[in-house]
Amino acid sequence: MMTTVPQSAVYSGKQGLRFAVPPDTTFTEVKNMKSEKYIRTAKTGYIIISALMCILGIVFTAVPDLSANLIGRLFGVLIVLFGVIKLIGYFSKDLYRLAFQHDLALGILLIVLGGIMLIDTNNVLNIICIVVGIYILLDGLLKIQIAIDSKRFGLSKWWLIMTAAIVTGIVGLMLIIRPDEGVRFATVLLGISLIFEGILNLVTALTAVKIMRSSQSSDDIIDIEINE
């Protein structure tokens, strides 16, 4: 038998999330609203981190004489943050289950790699180029799979993910096998790679993450507190 939330009900626990829900809403529906919060957080995080990647990439491209240690620390912080966002995305339940399907492994990998970059500053630029190149190449390949799945789901913009994934994967490969042209060349190529990776993640978040919105009447809404 389906349990519903009466007009005066309060469902309590430990996280203290509050939602506005109509009377007689089932607890299953309330849990879906809670999941929507996590999906929205993950999608917003993806967009913000993608924008930061593009900005950092432009900085590296325009100012290639930055110190290797500074580059390493900026990268380390950005990658750890992105790893956390990926974990949030993986444990959320977006409608299509496409954009976040590989993010458990990738999120953990990014957090570990970011930590290494923050701790080990010796020969950091070469480490960054190889590690970031491998990650971008892998991410490009996985996003190609997401683009194919998006097409099967009937998403009209699947080709945007496919195009961005192919270009980004090629740039990641170039970063791995780059010729030894010095620090300036490596920094510029790193910046270009970041720009394309940011665009790829931005396109994926905007086209392959679907948030289900509950239709609610403002005249018929109560507050319910959910804690688990």
N, C-alpha and C positions, 0 to 999 in steps of 0.2 A: 504494500500500500504506500502511495506517495505521500511524504510528509510535506506540509506546507507551512509557510511562515505567517502567522496571524498578525493582525494590525499592531498588537502590542509586544510581539515576541522580540527577544534579544538572544542571539546565538553567540555565546562567549567562549573565549579560549585565551591564547597568549599573544597573538600578533597585533591585535587592536586595529585591523583594517575596517573602515566604515564604508558602507555602500548605501545608496538610496535605491530602494526596491519597492515595487507595488505590493499591495496586500495579496495574500494567498500565493506568493512566490514559493516554489519548492526549494528545498535546501540544495538540490542539484543545480538549479538555476543560479542560486546565490554563489555556489562554488565556481560556476562558470564566469560570473562577474569578477570574482577574485582573480581567476586566471587571466581575465582580460587586462587587469592591472599589470601583471607580470609581462604579458605580451607587449603592452604599450611601453613599459619601461625598457624592454629589450630593443624594440624598434627605434625608440627615441635614442637610446644609447648607441645603436648601430649608426644612426644618422649623424650624431655628434662626433663619434670617433672617426667616421669616414671623412667628415669635414675637417677634423684636426689632421688627419693623414694628408689630405690635399694641401692644407696650409703648410704643414711641416715639409712636404715635398717641394712646394714652391720656394720655401726658405732655403732648403738645401740646394736647389737648382740655381737660385739667384745669388746665394752667398756660399760658394763651395769651400771657402777657407776657414770654416768653423773648426774648432778643435775637435779631435776624435773623441776625447773624453766627454765633451758636451753632447756630441751626437749620440754617443752610447747611452748617456743618462736620459736624454729626451726619448730615445727609442725605447729604453727599458720601461720607463713610466707608461708610455703610450701602449706598449704591448701588454703589460700587466693589466691595465684598465680594459683593453679590448678583450683579453682573456676572461675577465670577470663578466663583461657584457655577454660574451658568447655562452658562458655557463647559465646565466639568467635566461637567455634565449632558448637554450636546449630544454630547460626544465619548465618553460612556459608551454602553452598548448595553442599555438596559432592554428587557424582553420586548415591551411594547406599542409602544414608540417613539412615545408620544403626548405626554407632559408636556414633553419636552425638544426637540421637533421644530423649534421656532422660536428656540431659545436661542442659536444662534451669532450671529445678527444682534442679538438683544436684549441678549445679554451684552456684545458690543462697544459697543453704544449706551449701556448703563448705565455702563460703565467710562469712556467719553468724557464723558458728562454729569456723572458724579460728580467727575471731574477738573476740569471747568469750575466746578462749585460750590465746590470746595476752593480754586481759584485766584482766581476772580472773586467778591468779596464785596460788590460795589457793587449796590445794588438787588436783593439776593439773594432776598428773599421773593417778589417778583413773578416772578423767573426760575424759582424753585422751583415755584410754583403752576402756571405755564404748562407747564413741562417735565414735572413729575410728572403733571399732569392729562392731557397728551397721551399719556404713557407708560401711565398706568392705563387710559385709554380704549382704546388699542391693545391692551394686554394683555387687557382684558376681551373685546374682539372676537376675539382669537386663541384665548382660552380657550373661547369659544362654539364655535369650530371643533373644539377638542379634545373638548368635551362631545359634539358630534355624532359624531365619530369613535369616542369611547368607547362610545356607544350601539351603533354598528355592530359593535364588538368584543364586545358583549354584557356590558359592565360594568354592574352593577345600580345603581351610585351615580352614573351619568352626570348625572342631574338635579341633584345637588348642585353639580357644576361649572357646569352651565348657569345655575342660580339665582344662585350667587355671582358668575358672570361678568357677568350682566345688571345686577345691582345695583351691582357695582364699576364697570362701564362708565358707568352713569348718574352715579355719584359723581364719576368722573373728568371727565365732561363738565361737571358743575357747577363743578368746580375751575377749568376753563378759562374758562368764561363767568361766573364769579362776579361779583356786583355789587361795586362799590367801597365796601365797608363798613368799611374800616380793617384794621389789622394783626391785631387780636384775632380778628375774624371769619375772616380768611384763615388764621390759625394753627389755629383750631378746625376749619375745613373741611379743612385739610391733615391734621390728626390723624384725622378721620373717614375720609378717603380712605386713609390708611395702614392703619387698622384693617381696612377692607374688602379692601384689596389683600393684606394679610397673611393674612386668612381665605381668600381665593381661592387663594393659592399653597399654603396648608396643605392645603386640601381637594384640590387637584390632586395634590399630592405623595402624599397618603395613599391616593387612590383610583385614580390613573392611572399610578403607577410600580410595576412588578412586578419583584421581585428573584428570580431563579431560584436556589434553594438546592440544593446538591448533597447527596444522601443519602450519608452516609459511615458506615462502621463503625469505632468507636474501636479495635477490635482489629486493624485492617488498614490503618493509616494511616502514611504516611511523610511526611517533610518534603521539599519541593522548592523550590528557589530560582529565581525567574524574573526575568530582567533583559533588557530590550530597549533 
